[in-house]
Amino acid sequence: MDIGITTRSFSGMTNAEAAAAMHGIGFTCTELCLSQSDSQFWVYNGRSDLSGLSDERFAEIVATYRQTGIEVPAFGVFTNLIEPDEAERQANLDYYRRHMELAAKNGIKILPTECGFIPHQRGVNSDCYESRFDLLKDSLKKLCEYADEYDVYVALECCVLDVVPSAKRAADLHEQIGSERLKFLLDPANLIANSSEEDMFYYMSENVAYFHGKDRKVNDTFGRCVGDGDISWTHFLSLYHQHNEGTPFILEYAKADNAKEIYDRVQAFDEVAKKLL
């Protein structure tokens, strides 16, 4: 497996320190979010001021990982695509577009995001679900047009807490958008309460850009490290090998002090999974 870890797992480190730590454990790829001590531009569910991030500086950051043997298949955005204020939502889309421009100049093809949410109103709310879903569709259609321009892909991370809370709804959304530029960042922890391991692959495998490796108890709000929740990892990884062999599998929620332990867990689960094939 091509096992990676998010740069966010190494908060407090510089990019060079994070790359060295990843390489020392055995990781081969990363989801790059500009969250390191020498590149603090990443903001969850919003946007940051990117005026201080030049093309040259971003290229240096990407090269830092690649020179250490860490590939960078994904550049994280994670902005809010259902922001109800039209001017703010367009600003979020412009922010996303700038990420696409930087990615394209550095050979990064995948730009992930969640649906986004309104603070203190997250989840499927009957009085506004349809209107927010329409906002999401409008945002994704615009982003797919931008992605065509830069020859990159939007990877949507769906979640039980958001307006696309199941694998089946993800598949329906993909059909409605109708663009090959829309892919999925499949995080099984985000869907396990609404979709079985089989459902995820049945509905989403054809359009998966990469995977997040994290876990969740079915009735919990927040995720956990791989092996600490209710996902059957041997089953999930056997399905991975059947349907998405070679697709990056990038850990989330692990930190510098336990990343090696979680990496070893994944390897152990994978050894068993291969015997199920």
Residue frames relative to the residue before (quaternion, step in Angstrom):
aa qw qx qy qz dx dy dz
M 1.0000 0.0000 0.0000 0.0000 0.00 0.00 0.00
D 0.3929 -0.6723 0.5734 0.2546 3.51 -1.22 0.61
I 0.0052 -0.8471 0.5292 -0.0491 3.58 0.16 1.31
G 0.0104 -0.8001 0.5992 -0.0259 3.54 -0.86 1.03
I 0.2424 -0.7334 0.6092 0.1797 3.52 -1.34 -0.23
T 0.5313 -0.6362 0.4477 0.3355 3.59 -1.07 0.67
T 0.5530 -0.5912 0.4610 0.3635 3.56 -1.14 0.56
R 0.5799 0.6074 -0.3690 0.3983 3.60 1.15 -0.59
S 0.5687 0.6021 -0.3791 0.4127 3.58 1.20 -0.37
F 0.7405 0.3611 -0.2000 0.5304 3.58 1.22 -0.42
S 0.0874 0.8236 -0.5501 0.1068 3.54 0.88 0.98
G 0.7302 0.3853 -0.3076 0.4731 3.54 -1.06 0.78
M 0.6665 0.4619 -0.2960 0.5047 3.57 1.25 -0.32
T 0.5044 -0.5788 0.5273 0.3641 3.54 -1.28 0.30
N 0.6682 -0.4769 0.3666 0.4378 3.56 -1.25 0.16
A 0.6472 0.5169 -0.3251 0.4564 3.58 0.97 -0.79
E 0.6575 0.5010 -0.3069 0.4717 3.59 0.99 -0.81
A 0.6477 0.5130 -0.3157 0.4665 3.58 0.99 -0.84
A 0.6538 0.5130 -0.3185 0.4559 3.59 0.90 -0.88
A 0.6601 0.5047 -0.3090 0.4627 3.58 0.94 -0.86
A 0.6473 0.5162 -0.3185 0.4616 3.58 0.99 -0.83
M 0.6387 0.5258 -0.3194 0.4622 3.59 0.96 -0.84
H 0.6806 0.5006 -0.2832 0.4538 3.52 0.84 -1.03
G 0.6539 0.5403 -0.3133 0.4270 3.57 0.97 -0.84
I 0.6694 0.4842 -0.2916 0.4820 3.58 1.14 -0.64
G 0.5820 -0.5849 0.3850 0.4133 3.57 1.05 -0.73
F 0.4261 0.6967 -0.4701 0.3347 3.58 1.26 0.09
T 0.2508 -0.7991 0.5343 0.1139 3.56 -1.09 0.71
C 0.7977 0.1359 -0.0814 0.5819 3.59 1.23 -0.17
T 0.1658 -0.7881 0.5864 0.0865 3.55 -1.29 0.29
E 0.3417 -0.6242 0.6455 0.2773 3.49 -1.40 0.30
L 0.2405 -0.8098 0.5244 0.1071 3.55 -0.34 1.27
C 0.0541 0.7259 -0.6841 0.0467 3.51 -0.83 1.11
L 0.4491 -0.7195 0.4609 0.2611 3.56 -0.87 0.91
S 0.2847 0.7973 -0.4585 0.2703 3.50 0.67 1.27
Q 0.4975 0.6704 -0.4311 0.3423 3.60 1.24 0.07
S 0.6960 -0.5116 0.3122 0.3955 3.55 -1.25 0.43
D 0.7395 0.3597 -0.2243 0.5229 3.59 1.18 -0.46
S 0.7568 0.2418 -0.1985 0.5739 3.60 1.22 0.40
Q 0.1515 0.8375 -0.5075 0.1345 3.57 0.69 1.07
F 0.2551 0.7739 -0.5271 0.2412 3.52 0.22 1.39
W 0.5890 0.6183 -0.3654 0.3704 3.60 1.20 -0.30
V 0.0015 -0.7710 0.6360 -0.0319 3.56 -0.97 0.99
Y 0.3663 -0.7499 0.5149 0.1959 3.57 -0.77 1.04
N 0.8625 0.0675 -0.0877 0.4938 3.56 -0.97 1.01
G 0.7349 0.3181 -0.2372 0.5500 3.57 1.13 0.54
R 0.4345 -0.6609 0.5087 0.3401 3.54 -0.89 -0.91
S 0.2920 -0.7321 0.5892 0.1777 3.51 -1.29 0.44
D 0.5675 -0.5496 0.4722 0.3911 3.54 -1.31 0.05
L 0.1443 -0.8263 0.5425 0.0465 3.58 -0.41 1.23
S 0.3726 0.7620 -0.4737 0.2370 3.59 1.24 0.09
G 0.6946 0.4690 -0.2791 0.4687 3.58 1.14 -0.54
L 0.6212 0.5211 -0.3429 0.4744 3.59 1.29 0.06
S 0.1650 -0.8074 0.5626 0.0663 3.57 -0.25 1.27
D 0.6602 -0.4715 0.3985 0.4278 3.55 -1.29 0.25
E 0.6683 0.5206 -0.2988 0.4394 3.55 0.95 -0.94
R 0.6638 0.5004 -0.3131 0.4593 3.59 0.92 -0.84
F 0.6476 0.5028 -0.3320 0.4664 3.58 0.96 -0.78
A 0.6319 0.5271 -0.3352 0.4588 3.59 0.96 -0.77
E 0.6285 0.5310 -0.3306 0.4623 3.59 1.03 -0.74
I 0.6448 0.5223 -0.3195 0.4576 3.58 0.99 -0.85
V 0.6621 0.4992 -0.3066 0.4674 3.58 0.87 -0.94
A 0.6597 0.5182 -0.3056 0.4503 3.57 0.95 -0.90
T 0.5717 0.5986 -0.3760 0.4164 3.58 1.10 -0.65
Y 0.6963 0.4463 -0.2714 0.4923 3.59 0.95 -0.85
R 0.6872 0.4996 -0.3014 0.4328 3.58 0.79 -0.95
Q 0.6537 0.5148 -0.3157 0.4561 3.57 1.01 -0.73
T 0.6764 0.4603 -0.2784 0.5031 3.57 1.28 -0.39
G 0.5992 -0.5919 0.3491 0.4109 3.57 1.30 0.08
I 0.5716 0.5645 -0.3816 0.4572 3.58 1.28 0.33
E 0.2756 -0.7619 0.5635 0.1611 3.58 -0.57 1.15
V 0.2544 -0.7556 0.5888 0.1332 3.55 -1.23 0.61
P 0.0439 -0.8385 0.5430 0.0115 3.62 0.12 1.22
A 0.8064 0.2207 -0.0797 0.5428 3.58 1.16 -0.58
F 0.1571 -0.7583 0.6300 0.0585 3.55 -1.11 0.85
G 0.3126 -0.8259 0.4482 0.1391 3.55 -0.27 1.33
V 0.1736 -0.7661 0.6138 0.0787 3.53 -1.03 0.94
F 0.0924 0.8598 -0.5017 0.0226 3.61 0.68 -1.18
T 0.2961 0.7427 -0.5354 0.2722 3.53 0.74 1.11
N 0.5901 -0.5872 0.4300 0.3494 3.58 -1.32 0.04
L 0.1767 -0.8209 0.5394 0.0637 3.57 -0.47 1.25
I 0.7101 0.4099 -0.2705 0.5046 3.62 1.22 -0.07
E 0.2274 0.7811 -0.5391 0.2181 3.58 1.17 0.55
P 0.3794 -0.7768 0.4524 0.2191 3.64 -0.57 1.09
D 0.6135 0.5128 -0.3592 0.4812 3.59 1.15 -0.47
E 0.4374 -0.7515 0.4251 0.2515 3.57 -0.44 1.23
A 0.6587 0.5037 -0.3207 0.4578 3.60 0.91 -0.82
E 0.6579 0.5021 -0.3070 0.4699 3.58 0.98 -0.82
R 0.6502 0.5084 -0.3254 0.4614 3.58 0.96 -0.82
Q 0.6469 0.4986 -0.3300 0.4732 3.59 0.96 -0.76
A 0.6146 0.5298 -0.3479 0.4696 3.59 1.06 -0.67
N 0.6272 0.5198 -0.3346 0.4737 3.59 1.05 -0.71
L 0.6637 0.4973 -0.3039 0.4688 3.59 0.99 -0.82
D 0.6276 0.5163 -0.3329 0.4782 3.58 1.06 -0.69
Y 0.6046 0.5491 -0.3221 0.4787 3.56 1.11 -0.77
Y 0.6446 0.5105 -0.3035 0.4814 3.56 0.99 -0.88
R 0.6475 0.5331 -0.3158 0.4438 3.55 0.96 -0.89
R 0.6319 0.5157 -0.3384 0.4694 3.60 0.99 -0.72
H 0.6138 0.5231 -0.3477 0.4784 3.60 1.05 -0.67
M 0.6314 0.5313 -0.3316 0.4573 3.59 1.00 -0.78
E 0.6410 0.5301 -0.3207 0.4530 3.56 0.97 -0.88
L 0.6671 0.4890 -0.2974 0.4768 3.58 0.91 -0.91
A 0.6517 0.5228 -0.3161 0.4495 3.57 0.94 -0.89
A 0.6734 0.5175 -0.3038 0.4318 3.57 0.82 -1.00
K 0.6632 0.5109 -0.3071 0.4526 3.59 1.01 -0.76
N 0.7644 0.3437 -0.1756 0.5164 3.58 1.23 -0.38
G 0.5819 -0.6497 0.3528 0.3388 3.55 1.18 0.54
I 0.4629 0.6337 -0.4718 0.4019 3.61 1.15 0.63
K 0.2581 -0.8328 0.4795 0.0996 3.56 -0.60 1.16
I 0.7722 0.3757 -0.1669 0.4845 3.60 1.07 -0.68
L 0.0366 -0.7875 0.6152 -0.0036 3.57 -0.90 0.99
P 0.1605 -0.8426 0.5103 0.0618 3.58 -0.20 1.28
T 0.0390 0.7593 -0.6495 0.0107 3.49 -1.35 0.50
E 0.3947 -0.6245 0.5895 0.3267 3.54 -1.32 0.17
C 0.6857 -0.4352 0.3544 0.4634 3.57 -1.30 -0.03
G 0.4018 -0.6629 0.5090 0.3743 3.52 1.02 -0.92
F 0.0698 -0.7987 0.5974 0.0184 3.53 -1.25 0.33
I 0.4400 -0.6361 0.5596 0.2978 3.52 -1.34 0.36
P 0.4996 -0.6728 0.4396 0.3232 3.63 -0.64 1.00
H 0.8339 0.1531 -0.1797 0.4989 3.55 -1.03 0.98
Q 0.7142 0.3602 -0.2634 0.5393 3.60 1.30 0.22
R 0.3106 0.7874 -0.4920 0.2037 3.57 1.16 0.45
G 0.6578 0.5107 -0.3836 0.3992 3.55 -1.11 0.71
V 0.6167 -0.5238 0.4274 0.4034 3.54 -1.34 -0.07
N 0.0147 -0.7940 0.6057 -0.0494 3.56 -0.43 1.27
S 0.4793 -0.7314 0.4003 0.2741 3.57 -0.54 1.17
D 0.6773 0.5188 -0.3076 0.4212 3.59 1.02 -0.68
C 0.8089 0.2146 -0.1109 0.5360 3.60 1.16 -0.40
Y 0.3607 0.7598 -0.4871 0.2353 3.62 1.23 0.05
E 0.7092 0.4761 -0.2848 0.4350 3.58 0.73 -1.03
S 0.6645 0.4970 -0.3166 0.4595 3.59 0.94 -0.83
R 0.6691 0.4810 -0.3081 0.4754 3.59 1.00 -0.73
F 0.6070 0.5314 -0.3523 0.4744 3.57 1.09 -0.63
D 0.6368 0.5146 -0.3256 0.4728 3.60 1.03 -0.73
L 0.6182 0.5236 -0.3433 0.4753 3.60 1.05 -0.71
L 0.6355 0.5281 -0.3241 0.4606 3.58 0.97 -0.86
K 0.6620 0.5033 -0.3163 0.4564 3.59 0.86 -0.89
D 0.6525 0.5109 -0.3201 0.4592 3.57 0.92 -0.86
S 0.6512 0.5131 -0.3143 0.4625 3.58 0.95 -0.87
L 0.6861 0.4934 -0.2919 0.4479 3.57 0.85 -0.95
K 0.6262 0.5290 -0.3479 0.4550 3.59 1.00 -0.72
K 0.6550 0.4925 -0.3111 0.4812 3.58 0.99 -0.79
L 0.6633 0.5056 -0.3107 0.4559 3.57 0.93 -0.87
C 0.6375 0.5189 -0.3337 0.4616 3.58 1.03 -0.69
E 0.6041 0.5267 -0.3532 0.4826 3.59 1.12 -0.58
Y 0.6431 0.4979 -0.3197 0.4862 3.58 0.96 -0.82
A 0.6516 0.5335 -0.3149 0.4376 3.58 0.95 -0.90
D 0.5929 0.5491 -0.3592 0.4667 3.58 1.10 -0.64
E 0.6503 0.5392 -0.3064 0.4388 3.55 0.97 -0.92
Y 0.7860 0.3286 -0.1579 0.4993 3.59 0.93 -0.90
D 0.3686 -0.7475 0.4688 0.2926 3.60 1.32 -0.07
V 0.4847 0.5965 -0.4710 0.4330 3.53 0.79 1.16
Y 0.3826 -0.7235 0.5330 0.2146 3.57 -1.33 0.04
V 0.3479 -0.6874 0.5994 0.2173 3.53 -1.16 0.74
A 0.1040 -0.7887 0.6041 0.0463 3.60 -0.82 0.97
L 0.1784 -0.8108 0.5533 0.0677 3.56 -0.40 1.25
E 0.2191 -0.7554 0.6076 0.1106 3.55 -0.87 1.05
C 0.1929 -0.8012 0.5613 0.0766 3.56 -0.39 1.27
C 0.0500 -0.8119 0.5816 -0.0124 3.56 -1.18 0.56
V 0.5959 -0.5840 0.4326 0.3415 3.54 -1.14 0.72
L 0.6659 0.5100 -0.2953 0.4574 3.60 1.18 -0.49
D 0.7191 0.4562 -0.2273 0.4723 3.59 1.25 -0.28
V 0.7138 -0.4824 0.3066 0.4047 3.58 -1.30 -0.05
V 0.6860 0.2906 -0.2878 0.6017 3.60 1.30 0.18
P 0.0309 0.8943 -0.4427 0.0580 3.57 0.44 1.26
S 0.7701 0.2716 -0.1842 0.5470 3.62 1.18 0.17
A 0.6484 -0.5219 0.3860 0.3978 3.55 -1.27 0.35
K 0.6435 0.5272 -0.3273 0.4481 3.59 0.98 -0.80
R 0.6651 0.4785 -0.3102 0.4822 3.58 0.95 -0.79
A 0.5911 0.5522 -0.3685 0.4582 3.58 1.10 -0.58
A 0.6630 0.5038 -0.3028 0.4637 3.58 0.92 -0.91
D 0.6420 0.5192 -0.3155 0.4676 3.57 1.02 -0.80
L 0.6313 0.5266 -0.3243 0.4679 3.57 1.00 -0.84
H 0.6482 0.5266 -0.3248 0.4439 3.58 0.89 -0.92
E 0.6527 0.5099 -0.3129 0.4648 3.58 0.97 -0.83
Q 0.6645 0.5061 -0.3082 0.4554 3.58 0.98 -0.81
I 0.6571 0.4917 -0.3188 0.4742 3.60 1.00 -0.74
G 0.1704 -0.8597 0.4698 0.1055 3.57 1.04 -0.75
S 0.5963 0.5518 -0.3715 0.4493 3.58 1.08 0.66
E 0.4581 -0.6749 0.5061 0.2801 3.57 -1.00 0.82
R 0.5756 0.6050 -0.3760 0.4016 3.58 1.24 -0.26
L 0.6352 0.4886 -0.3384 0.4933 3.59 1.23 -0.22
K 0.0073 0.7692 -0.6369 0.0503 3.54 -0.77 1.14
F 0.3948 -0.7016 0.5306 0.2653 3.56 -1.31 -0.11
L 0.2641 -0.6539 0.6806 0.1985 3.47 -1.29 0.64
L 0.1508 -0.8272 0.5375 0.0633 3.57 -0.18 1.28
D 0.0223 -0.7694 0.6366 -0.0484 3.51 -0.57 1.28
P 0.3234 -0.7938 0.4725 0.2048 3.63 -0.18 1.20
A 0.5918 0.5747 -0.3726 0.4251 3.59 1.09 -0.59
N 0.6710 0.5197 -0.2970 0.4376 3.57 1.07 -0.69
L 0.7669 0.3665 -0.1809 0.4947 3.57 1.19 -0.43
I 0.4831 0.7279 -0.4175 0.2501 3.60 1.21 -0.43
A 0.6307 0.5392 -0.3510 0.4339 3.63 1.08 -0.51
N 0.7709 0.3264 -0.1712 0.5194 3.61 1.17 -0.52
S 0.7895 0.2259 -0.0913 0.5634 3.58 1.17 -0.52
S 0.4187 -0.6851 0.5330 0.2668 3.56 -0.98 0.82
E 0.6862 -0.4473 0.3606 0.4461 3.54 -1.30 0.18
E 0.6537 0.5126 -0.3139 0.4597 3.60 0.98 -0.83
D 0.6265 0.5524 -0.3357 0.4354 3.59 0.97 -0.87
M 0.6381 0.5521 -0.3397 0.4154 3.56 0.89 -0.90
F 0.7204 0.4237 -0.2527 0.4874 3.55 0.86 -0.93
Y 0.6102 0.5642 -0.3562 0.4271 3.61 1.01 -0.74
Y 0.7854 0.3568 -0.1725 0.4755 3.56 0.82 -1.01
M 0.8173 0.3386 -0.1227 0.4498 3.59 1.01 -0.72
S 0.5216 0.7102 -0.4076 0.2397 3.60 1.08 -0.62
E 0.6399 0.5521 -0.3394 0.4130 3.60 1.00 -0.73
N 0.7862 0.3072 -0.1485 0.5153 3.58 1.15 -0.51
V 0.3888 0.7199 -0.4859 0.3071 3.60 1.15 0.54
A 0.2903 -0.7475 0.5751 0.1619 3.56 -0.85 1.02
Y 0.7412 -0.2354 0.1495 0.6106 3.56 1.07 -0.83
F 0.4474 -0.6893 0.5139 0.2464 3.55 -1.35 0.18
H 0.2893 -0.6595 0.6502 0.2420 3.49 -1.35 0.41
G 0.2369 -0.7559 0.5930 0.1442 3.54 -1.04 0.76
K 0.4040 0.6563 -0.5690 0.2868 3.52 -0.30 1.30
D 0.3868 -0.7360 0.5263 0.1778 3.56 -1.26 0.40
R 0.0428 -0.7875 0.6130 0.0468 3.56 -1.32 0.13
K 0.4145 -0.6179 0.5982 0.2975 3.51 -1.22 0.57
V 0.6050 -0.6166 0.3565 0.3559 3.58 -0.89 0.94
N 0.7880 0.3192 -0.1694 0.4985 3.60 0.92 -0.80
D 0.4933 0.6426 -0.4386 0.3890 3.58 1.22 0.39
T 0.4786 -0.6332 0.5207 0.3143 3.54 -1.27 0.41
F 0.8053 0.2910 -0.1286 0.5003 3.55 0.79 -1.00
G 0.5405 -0.6430 0.4559 0.2943 3.51 -1.25 0.60
R 0.2542 -0.7315 0.6140 0.1523 3.50 -1.43 0.14
C 0.6414 -0.4927 0.4011 0.4301 3.55 -1.28 0.03
V 0.6584 -0.4976 0.3883 0.4100 3.56 -1.22 0.52
G 0.7862 0.3017 -0.2461 0.4800 3.56 -0.87 1.04
D 0.6863 0.4790 -0.2797 0.4706 3.58 1.26 -0.20
G 0.7044 0.4340 -0.2559 0.5000 3.59 1.26 0.18
D 0.7191 -0.4808 0.3385 0.3703 3.55 -1.26 -0.51
I 0.4650 0.6647 -0.4636 0.3564 3.60 1.20 0.13
S 0.3465 -0.6953 0.5877 0.2259 3.57 -1.06 0.79
W 0.2240 -0.8396 0.4794 0.1227 3.55 0.04 1.28
T 0.6159 0.5241 -0.3749 0.4532 3.60 0.99 -0.61
H 0.6566 0.4906 -0.3077 0.4832 3.58 1.00 -0.79
F 0.6545 0.5209 -0.3156 0.4481 3.57 0.89 -0.94
L 0.7113 0.4549 -0.2705 0.4624 3.58 0.84 -0.92
S 0.5874 0.5347 -0.3870 0.4682 3.60 1.12 -0.44
L 0.6384 0.5020 -0.3152 0.4910 3.59 1.10 -0.73
Y 0.5832 0.5736 -0.3517 0.4552 3.56 1.10 -0.73
H 0.7031 0.4622 -0.2770 0.4640 3.58 0.82 -0.98
Q 0.6522 0.5163 -0.3174 0.4553 3.58 1.10 -0.58
H 0.8239 0.2930 -0.0982 0.4751 3.56 0.94 -0.92
N 0.8312 0.1604 -0.0370 0.5310 3.62 0.99 -0.74
E 0.0829 0.8361 -0.5341 0.0936 3.55 1.02 0.78
G 0.8223 0.2587 -0.1960 0.4675 3.56 -0.94 0.92
T 0.5254 0.6209 -0.4197 0.4028 3.59 1.25 -0.13
P 0.5456 -0.6417 0.4106 0.3493 3.63 -0.82 0.87
F 0.1429 -0.7522 0.6415 0.0470 3.53 -1.09 0.92
I 0.0232 -0.8590 0.5058 -0.0756 3.56 -0.08 1.37
L 0.3934 -0.7551 0.4821 0.2064 3.56 -0.56 1.21
E 0.1090 -0.7367 0.6639 0.0678 3.47 -1.27 0.72
Y 0.7970 0.3459 -0.2634 0.4192 3.55 -1.34 0.43
A 0.5476 0.5499 -0.4242 0.4666 3.61 1.16 -0.25
K 0.2207 -0.7634 0.5948 0.1215 3.56 -1.19 0.60
A 0.7425 -0.4145 0.2726 0.4501 3.56 -1.28 0.15
D 0.7186 0.4771 -0.2668 0.4299 3.59 0.97 -0.82
N 0.7895 0.2525 -0.1774 0.5305 3.62 1.17 -0.24
A 0.3616 0.7686 -0.4720 0.2359 3.60 1.26 0.08
K 0.6452 0.5116 -0.3325 0.4599 3.61 0.98 -0.77
E 0.6359 0.5281 -0.3303 0.4556 3.60 0.97 -0.80
I 0.6913 0.4619 -0.2893 0.4743 3.60 0.88 -0.90
Y 0.5917 0.5525 -0.3555 0.4672 3.59 1.07 -0.68
D 0.6733 0.4901 -0.2923 0.4701 3.58 0.90 -0.88
R 0.6045 0.5511 -0.3526 0.4545 3.58 1.07 -0.70
V 0.6578 0.5088 -0.3126 0.4590 3.56 0.88 -0.94
Q 0.6463 0.5168 -0.3211 0.4605 3.58 0.94 -0.86
A 0.6646 0.5018 -0.3048 0.4621 3.58 0.96 -0.83
F 0.6374 0.5066 -0.3214 0.4836 3.59 0.96 -0.83
D 0.6714 0.5180 -0.3028 0.4349 3.57 0.95 -0.86
E 0.6062 0.5470 -0.3592 0.4520 3.59 1.04 -0.66
V 0.6642 0.4743 -0.2985 0.4948 3.58 0.99 -0.79
A 0.6332 0.5569 -0.3293 0.4249 3.59 0.96 -0.89
K 0.6536 0.5264 -0.3189 0.4405 3.58 0.94 -0.83
K 0.6451 0.5219 -0.3222 0.4557 3.58 1.12 -0.59
L 0.6235 0.5447 -0.3346 0.4501 3.58 1.27 -0.31
L 0.5467 0.6467 -0.3887 0.3630 3.57 1.25 -0.33
